Structures are given as structure tokens and as C-alpha cells.
Amino acid sequence: MIAPHGGTLVNRILTGSAAEAARRRAGALSSVTLNPVALADLELIATGAYSPLTGFMGSADYDSVVAEMRLANGLPWSLPITLRIPSDTELGPGTTDELALHDAHGVLRGLIEVRGIYTRCTDVEARAVYGTDTDAHPGVARLYQESDLLVAGDIWLLERQVPPFPDLALDPADTRAAFERLGWRTIVGFQTRNPVHRAHEYIQKAALETVDGLLLHPLVGATKGDDVPADVRVRSYQALLEGYYPSDRVLLAAFPAAMRYAGPREAVFHALVRKNYGCTHFIVGRDHAGVGSYYGPTDAQQIFDRFTPEELGVHPIRFEHTFFCRSCGNMASPKTCPHGADTRLTLSGTRVRELLRAGELPPPEFTRPEVAAILAEGYNTVRVV
């Protein structure tokens, strides 16, 4: 089994008497309310998905990640994982206090052992991480809505959220145990926030020809409002796997992180996190984690060249744009298809939504009929509500 990033799978979950003592202590502490992104990050740190992180980043790691895509110790890490606090929080620089971490409903979720407070420059972070400082970008817009004051320190998780898909709620330790049980030594991970269409199916199966198993790992945390709802997407994945994939070669699990839409940097982040889940390989398609036209179609693939294979530890599998070619009569890519663009069926998300709005299903060359039916049902339900 591949080693976690940094060598050790982090576990910051308190149980038993230690958890009870922490809860009693929390009653006398200042409190921070976590937004959905920070709440997801809290759990992902605690379960080891963000190994080697044991808490929210301090200023040295933050500055290094923003500028160099590395932690202060040189280990590759491409996105800042930070916790903002209101400017009136009753803590001062250099404090060694703890803070209680609550969700929006007031439920105590964890503690942070404060080791520092610092201020970030959101414009600098936006340009470095997202490649733009315009708030038309959803990741930048979210960044600008937050406080500039950040708190650093190790965390402890006390109470987890109820997972939206309990059967798919697998931590890194769980997926690693499953891979061991299945006898998989090489595993390719696939990140998605969209329903899997024929092009995705094509590249997943092409990767499966060279490895033992596939971790289909859809992101089910916070996304932008016009993305397909997670429950609709999960039903589409289940229908696709039931009819078109070998059951002993695929594991479907939910990835509870929020979407950052950070394009190339998020591609590296997604690969490193899937390494912690036990993946040896990771599929990087065109415009991975992109939004709008902020990133070039191959930027998310080329960014991996900034790291050596040894320091990443997980192997990126890069795929060209794939499509159904009417002349070839099957799925293809520019590497395998000699025909012109007029023979290639490609549909944008906007065009698919237009078809669904008109009561039409996307063609079977774009997505399997079972998936199209689920999308149509889900779209009409969301539209009516």
C-alpha cells in the first residue's frame, strides 16, 4: 500500500474520556463558528485525508504554499488550508489558548490548539491560488467574503457531521482497508463534481486497463449553485456502475470536501489527497477543477511537471479531450481519431441544461440513457422547487 503524503496517516479524532474532557473544557472557551468549507476541512484534517496536516496552517506554511506550492518543510502542497476568525475574537498574537469550534447550529464539533494568529492578503492569495483577483470567480468571491484574520493550530475533532451518503462515507483508513481486502496494489482515483458522461467513462476504463482498481470519488461538499446537486449525481454514478463497470474493479466513495474551483492548483491538491486515500494513480483530464475560462485546457496537467515523481508519490494519468466520433463510431481522442471537428459530438454543461429544460434527453453518445433519465428527473425536480 502506498504511504500517505508525508509518511503517516494523521488521526485527530478524540474519543472516550479524552473527548469528554475536551467537551467540558470547551464550555469555558471562546468560540468560532465554522462555515461549510471550514467544517469539511476540519473533518478531512482529522481523518487524515489532508495528511500531513494536523491542523489549520500557520503563517510559515501559508506563505510557502501560496508562493511555492510547498509546505515550509518543502513537501508539495498546493492549496492553503486555513481557518478565518472574526476580527473581534478574544485572542491576541502569541496566545496559547484553545478555541471551541462550532457549526452554524451551535453544535460543538472540535477544538483548535491556537499557536498563532496572522493576517493574510486576500488579493495576493487570489492571484496566486486562483490566477485572478476578480470576484466573478466563485473561489475568489468566497475568499473575499471571509475575514483576513487567520488562526493556526492543531485541531481535535469531537463530533462528526451526519454524512449525506452514509454508505459512501469512507475515510482514508476505510478505503485503504478496502483496497487491501480486494487485493488491489495499484489504484487510480477519479475526482468529479459532475455526472459521469461517456467521455469520463472512456478515460476511466482506459486507466483501468493498466491498474487493479478504480476509486470513483465524487466531491459531495459545497459547490456553486448551478452545479448538479450531489444526490442526483450520486444516483447517476450508482446507475452507471451497476450497468457498465465490473463490480470487483470499482469502489464508489464520497469525498466530503468543498470545491475550490482553483484549476491547476486544485488538480495537484486532489491528487495528493487521493494518495492519502490509497491511490497510486490519479486521472487528470482537461481543465481539471476549472470554471469559466480562467485556465487553459492543459494547465492542470502541466502543473504536475513542477514536481518530481518521487516527491509527489502519486502518478498523474493525463488524458486528452475525448468525444464520440460519428465517423469512428466510438469514443476517441485527438490521439486516436483522424476526423474533423464536425464529426465529433461534444456538449457543454450549458447545452445539456438547455436540452433538459426543453424536456429532451442528452443523446446516448454523450451519456448513458440511465444517467440521462436520472438527470432529467433531478433537473425537473430542482427546477420546480
C-alpha positions as CSV (number, residue, x, y, z in Angstrom):
1,M,0.0,0.0,0.0
2,I,1.3,3.5,-0.9
3,A,2.4,5.6,2.0
4,P,0.3,8.6,2.9
5,H,1.7,12.0,1.9
6,G,4.4,12.8,4.5
7,G,4.6,9.2,5.6
8,T,1.9,9.0,8.3
9,L,-1.8,8.9,8.1
10,V,-3.0,11.6,10.5
11,N,-5.7,10.8,13.1
12,R,-7.0,13.8,15.1
13,I,-10.3,12.3,16.3
14,L,-10.9,12.3,20.1
15,T,-13.0,9.6,21.7
16,G,-13.9,8.3,25.1
17,S,-12.7,10.1,28.2
18,A,-10.4,12.4,26.2
19,A,-13.4,13.6,24.2
20,E,-15.5,14.1,27.3
21,A,-12.7,16.1,29.0
22,A,-12.4,18.3,25.8
23,R,-16.2,18.9,25.8
24,R,-16.1,20.1,29.4
25,R,-13.2,22.3,28.7
26,A,-14.9,23.8,25.6
27,G,-17.7,25.3,27.7
28,A,-15.3,28.0,29.1
29,L,-13.6,28.7,25.7
30,S,-14.1,31.4,23.2
31,S,-15.9,30.0,20.1
32,V,-15.6,30.2,16.3
33,T,-18.5,29.3,14.0
34,L,-17.3,27.3,11.1
35,N,-18.7,27.8,7.6
36,P,-19.4,24.7,5.4
37,V,-15.9,24.8,3.9
38,A,-14.0,25.0,7.2
39,L,-16.3,22.4,8.7
40,A,-15.4,20.0,5.9
41,D,-11.7,20.8,6.2
42,L,-11.9,20.1,10.0
43,E,-13.1,16.6,9.3
44,L,-10.7,16.0,6.5
45,I,-7.7,17.0,8.6
46,A,-8.9,14.8,11.5
47,T,-9.4,11.7,9.3
48,G,-6.1,12.0,7.6
49,A,-7.3,13.0,4.2
50,Y,-5.2,16.1,4.4
51,S,-2.1,14.3,5.8
52,P,0.4,15.6,6.8
53,L,-1.6,18.5,8.1
54,T,-2.6,18.1,11.7
55,G,-4.4,21.4,11.9
56,F,-5.1,24.7,10.1
57,M,-1.9,26.3,8.6
58,G,0.3,28.7,10.4
59,S,1.9,31.7,8.6
60,A,5.1,29.9,7.6
61,D,3.2,27.1,5.8
62,Y,0.6,29.5,4.5
63,D,3.2,31.9,2.9
64,S,5.1,29.0,1.4
65,V,2.1,27.3,0.0
66,V,0.8,30.5,-1.6
67,A,4.1,31.4,-3.1
68,E,5.7,28.0,-3.8
69,M,3.0,25.3,-3.6
70,R,5.0,23.7,-0.8
71,L,4.8,23.5,2.9
72,A,7.5,25.3,4.9
73,N,9.4,21.9,5.1
74,G,9.4,21.6,1.3
75,L,6.8,19.0,0.9
76,P,4.5,19.6,-2.1
77,W,1.1,21.1,-1.1
78,S,-0.8,23.4,-3.4
79,L,-3.8,24.9,-1.5
80,P,-3.8,26.9,1.7
81,I,-6.0,25.2,4.4
82,T,-6.8,28.0,6.8
83,L,-9.3,29.0,9.4
84,R,-10.5,32.6,9.4
85,I,-11.8,34.1,12.6
86,P,-13.8,37.3,13.2
87,S,-11.6,40.4,14.0
88,D,-13.2,40.7,17.4
89,T,-12.3,37.2,18.6
90,E,-10.9,37.5,22.1
91,L,-7.4,36.2,21.4
92,G,-4.1,38.0,20.9
93,P,-1.0,37.3,18.9
94,G,1.2,34.6,20.6
95,T,-1.7,33.2,22.6
96,T,-1.6,29.6,23.6
97,D,-5.4,29.3,24.3
98,E,-7.8,26.9,22.7
99,L,-10.9,27.8,20.7
100,A,-14.1,25.8,20.5
101,L,-15.2,25.1,17.0
102,H,-19.0,25.1,16.4
103,D,-21.1,24.6,13.3
104,A,-23.8,27.1,12.3
105,H,-26.4,25.3,14.5
106,G,-24.2,25.7,17.6
107,V,-23.1,22.1,17.8
108,L,-19.6,21.7,19.2
109,R,-17.5,20.0,16.5
110,G,-14.0,20.3,17.7
111,L,-11.2,22.3,19.3
112,I,-8.1,24.1,17.9
113,E,-5.0,24.5,20.0
114,V,-4.1,28.0,19.0
115,R,-0.4,28.5,18.2
116,G,-0.7,31.8,16.3
117,I,-2.8,34.4,14.7
118,Y,-1.9,36.2,11.5
119,T,-3.3,38.3,8.7
120,R,-3.4,37.3,5.0
121,C,-3.6,39.5,1.9
122,T,-6.6,38.2,0.1
123,D,-5.6,39.8,-3.2
124,V,-2.2,38.1,-3.2
125,E,-3.8,34.7,-2.3
126,A,-6.4,35.1,-5.0
127,R,-3.9,35.9,-7.8
128,A,-1.5,33.1,-6.7
129,V,-4.1,30.3,-6.0
130,Y,-6.9,31.2,-8.4
131,G,-4.9,33.0,-11.1
132,T,-7.2,36.0,-10.9
133,D,-8.4,38.6,-8.3
134,T,-11.9,39.2,-9.9
135,D,-14.8,38.2,-7.7
136,A,-16.6,36.8,-10.7
137,H,-14.5,33.7,-10.0
138,P,-16.5,31.6,-7.4
139,G,-13.4,30.7,-5.4
140,V,-12.2,34.3,-5.2
141,A,-15.7,35.5,-4.3
142,R,-15.8,33.1,-1.4
143,L,-12.3,34.3,-0.3
144,Y,-13.3,37.9,-0.3
145,Q,-16.4,37.2,1.8
146,E,-14.2,35.9,4.7
147,S,-12.1,37.7,7.3
148,D,-8.4,38.4,6.7
149,L,-7.6,37.2,10.2
150,L,-6.5,33.6,10.4
151,V,-5.8,31.3,13.4
152,A,-3.3,28.5,13.3
153,G,-3.1,25.4,15.3
154,D,-3.6,21.6,15.6
155,I,-7.2,20.5,15.8
156,W,-9.2,17.8,17.5
157,L,-12.5,16.5,16.1
158,L,-15.1,15.8,18.7
159,E,-18.3,15.2,16.8
160,R,-18.7,14.4,13.1
161,Q,-21.5,15.6,10.8
162,V,-24.1,13.1,9.7
163,P,-22.8,12.2,6.2
164,P,-25.2,12.8,3.3
165,F,-24.5,9.4,1.9
166,P,-23.7,7.0,4.8
167,D,-23.0,4.0,2.6
168,L,-20.3,6.0,0.8
169,A,-18.8,7.7,3.8
170,L,-15.3,6.1,3.7
171,D,-12.3,7.7,5.4
172,P,-8.8,7.1,4.1
173,A,-8.3,4.3,6.6
174,D,-11.5,2.7,5.3
175,T,-10.6,2.9,1.6
176,R,-7.1,1.6,2.3
177,A,-8.6,-1.4,4.2
178,A,-11.0,-2.0,1.3
179,F,-8.1,-2.0,-1.2
180,E,-6.2,-4.4,1.0
181,R,-9.2,-6.7,1.2
182,L,-9.8,-6.6,-2.6
183,G,-6.1,-7.3,-3.2
184,W,-5.6,-4.1,-5.2
185,R,-2.0,-2.8,-5.3
186,T,-2.4,-0.1,-7.9
187,I,-5.5,2.1,-7.7
188,V,-6.5,5.1,-9.9
189,G,-8.5,7.9,-8.4
190,F,-11.1,9.9,-10.3
191,Q,-12.4,13.3,-9.0
192,T,-15.7,14.6,-10.2
193,R,-18.3,17.2,-9.3
194,N,-20.3,16.4,-12.3
195,P,-22.3,13.4,-13.5
196,V,-20.1,10.9,-15.3
197,H,-20.7,11.0,-19.1
198,R,-19.3,8.9,-21.9
199,A,-16.0,10.8,-22.1
200,H,-15.4,10.2,-18.4
201,E,-16.3,6.6,-18.7
202,Y,-13.9,6.2,-21.6
203,I,-10.9,7.6,-19.7
204,Q,-11.7,5.7,-16.5
205,K,-11.9,2.4,-18.4
206,A,-8.7,3.3,-20.3
207,A,-6.9,3.8,-17.0
208,L,-8.5,0.6,-15.6
209,E,-6.7,-1.3,-18.3
210,T,-3.4,-0.6,-16.5
211,V,-4.2,-0.7,-12.8
212,D,-6.0,-3.1,-10.4
213,G,-8.9,-0.9,-9.4
214,L,-10.7,2.5,-9.7
215,L,-11.7,4.7,-6.8
216,L,-14.6,6.8,-8.2
217,H,-14.5,9.6,-5.7
218,P,-17.2,12.3,-6.3
219,L,-16.9,15.5,-4.3
220,V,-20.1,16.0,-2.3
221,G,-19.2,19.1,-0.3
222,A,-20.1,22.7,-1.1
223,T,-20.3,23.6,-4.8
224,K,-21.6,26.6,-6.7
225,G,-25.3,26.9,-7.1
226,D,-25.7,25.8,-10.7
227,D,-23.7,22.6,-10.3
228,V,-25.8,19.4,-10.4
229,P,-27.0,18.5,-6.8
230,A,-25.0,15.8,-5.1
231,D,-27.9,13.4,-4.6
232,V,-28.7,13.5,-8.3
233,R,-25.0,12.9,-9.2
234,V,-24.7,10.0,-6.7
235,R,-27.7,8.3,-8.2
236,S,-26.2,8.7,-11.6
237,Y,-22.9,7.1,-10.5
238,Q,-24.7,4.2,-9.0
239,A,-26.8,3.5,-12.1
240,L,-23.7,3.7,-14.3
241,L,-21.6,1.4,-12.1
242,E,-24.5,-1.1,-11.9
243,G,-24.8,-1.5,-15.7
244,Y,-21.4,-0.7,-17.2
245,Y,-18.5,-1.5,-14.9
246,P,-17.1,-4.7,-13.4
247,S,-18.2,-4.7,-9.7
248,D,-15.0,-6.1,-8.4
249,R,-12.8,-3.4,-10.0
250,V,-14.5,-0.2,-8.8
251,L,-15.1,1.4,-5.3
252,L,-17.5,4.3,-5.1
253,A,-16.9,6.6,-2.1
254,A,-17.9,10.2,-1.3
255,F,-15.3,12.9,-0.9
256,P,-16.8,15.4,1.6
257,A,-14.6,18.4,0.7
258,A,-15.8,21.7,-0.7
259,M,-15.0,22.7,-4.3
260,R,-12.5,25.5,-4.6
261,Y,-12.5,25.9,-8.4
262,A,-8.8,26.5,-8.3
263,G,-8.0,24.7,-11.5
264,P,-4.3,23.6,-11.8
265,R,-3.6,24.0,-8.1
266,E,-6.7,22.1,-7.1
267,A,-5.7,19.3,-9.5
268,V,-2.4,18.8,-7.5
269,F,-4.4,19.0,-4.3
270,H,-6.9,16.4,-5.5
271,A,-4.1,14.1,-6.4
272,L,-2.3,14.4,-3.1
273,V,-5.5,13.8,-1.1
274,R,-6.3,10.7,-3.2
275,K,-2.8,9.4,-2.4
276,N,-3.9,9.6,1.3
277,Y,-6.9,7.5,0.4
278,G,-4.6,4.9,-1.0
279,C,-4.5,5.8,-4.7
280,T,-1.3,5.2,-6.6
281,H,-2.5,6.9,-9.8
282,F,-4.8,9.9,-10.4
283,I,-6.7,10.9,-13.6
284,V,-6.1,14.5,-14.7
285,G,-8.4,15.5,-17.6
286,R,-8.6,18.7,-19.4
287,D,-9.4,21.8,-17.4
288,H,-9.5,19.8,-14.1
289,A,-11.3,21.8,-11.4
290,G,-11.8,24.6,-13.8
291,V,-14.5,27.2,-14.0
292,G,-15.3,29.6,-16.8
293,S,-12.3,30.4,-19.0
294,Y,-9.8,31.2,-16.2
295,Y,-7.5,28.3,-17.0
296,G,-6.1,26.8,-20.2
297,P,-7.3,23.3,-21.2
298,T,-4.0,21.7,-20.3
299,D,-2.8,23.9,-17.4
300,A,-3.9,21.4,-14.8
301,Q,-1.8,18.7,-16.5
302,Q,1.3,20.8,-17.0
303,I,1.4,22.0,-13.4
304,F,2.5,18.4,-12.3
305,D,5.8,19.0,-14.1
306,R,6.8,21.4,-11.4
307,F,7.3,18.4,-9.1
308,T,9.4,15.3,-9.3
309,P,7.6,11.9,-9.3
310,E,9.3,10.9,-6.1
311,E,8.1,13.9,-4.1
312,L,4.5,13.6,-5.4
313,G,4.4,9.9,-4.8
314,V,1.2,9.6,-6.9
315,H,1.3,9.2,-10.6
316,P,-0.9,11.6,-12.7
317,I,-2.5,10.0,-15.8
318,R,-3.2,12.7,-18.3
319,F,-5.9,12.4,-20.9
320,E,-6.7,14.5,-24.0
321,H,-10.2,15.8,-24.6
322,T,-12.4,12.8,-25.5
323,F,-15.6,12.7,-27.5
324,F,-17.8,10.4,-29.6
325,C,-16.8,10.4,-33.2
326,R,-19.6,9.6,-35.6
327,S,-17.1,8.5,-38.3
328,C,-15.2,6.2,-36.0
329,G,-18.4,5.0,-34.4
330,N,-17.0,5.1,-30.9
331,M,-15.3,7.2,-28.2
332,A,-12.0,8.7,-29.2
333,S,-9.5,11.5,-28.7
334,P,-7.3,13.6,-31.0
335,K,-4.6,11.0,-30.4
336,T,-6.7,8.2,-32.0
337,C,-9.3,10.0,-34.3
338,P,-8.3,11.3,-37.7
339,H,-11.6,13.0,-38.4
340,G,-12.6,16.6,-38.3
341,A,-14.5,18.5,-35.6
342,D,-17.8,18.3,-37.5
343,T,-17.8,14.5,-36.8
344,R,-17.3,14.9,-33.0
345,L,-20.1,15.1,-30.6
346,T,-19.2,17.4,-27.7
347,L,-21.8,19.0,-25.4
348,S,-21.2,21.7,-22.8
349,G,-22.9,21.7,-19.5
350,T,-24.9,24.7,-20.7
351,R,-26.1,22.8,-23.7
352,V,-27.1,19.8,-21.6
353,R,-29.1,22.0,-19.3
354,E,-30.8,23.6,-22.3
355,L,-31.9,20.1,-23.5
356,L,-33.2,19.1,-20.1
357,R,-35.1,22.4,-19.8
358,A,-36.7,21.7,-23.2
359,G,-37.7,18.2,-21.9
360,E,-35.2,16.5,-24.1
361,L,-32.6,13.9,-23.0
362,P,-28.9,14.2,-24.0
363,P,-28.1,11.7,-26.8
364,P,-26.7,8.3,-25.8
365,E,-23.4,9.2,-27.5
366,F,-23.0,11.8,-24.7
367,T,-24.3,9.9,-21.7
368,R,-25.8,6.6,-20.9
369,P,-29.7,6.5,-21.1
370,E,-30.0,5.5,-17.5
371,V,-27.9,8.5,-16.4
372,A,-29.8,10.9,-18.8
373,A,-33.1,9.8,-17.2
374,I,-31.8,10.5,-13.7
375,L,-30.5,13.9,-14.8
376,A,-33.9,14.8,-16.4
377,E,-35.8,13.7,-13.3
378,G,-33.4,15.6,-11.0
379,Y,-33.4,18.7,-13.1
380,N,-37.1,18.9,-13.3
381,T,-37.4,18.4,-9.5
382,V,-34.9,21.1,-8.8
383,R,-36.5,23.5,-11.3
384,V,-40.0,23.1,-9.9
385,V,-38.8,23.6,-6.3
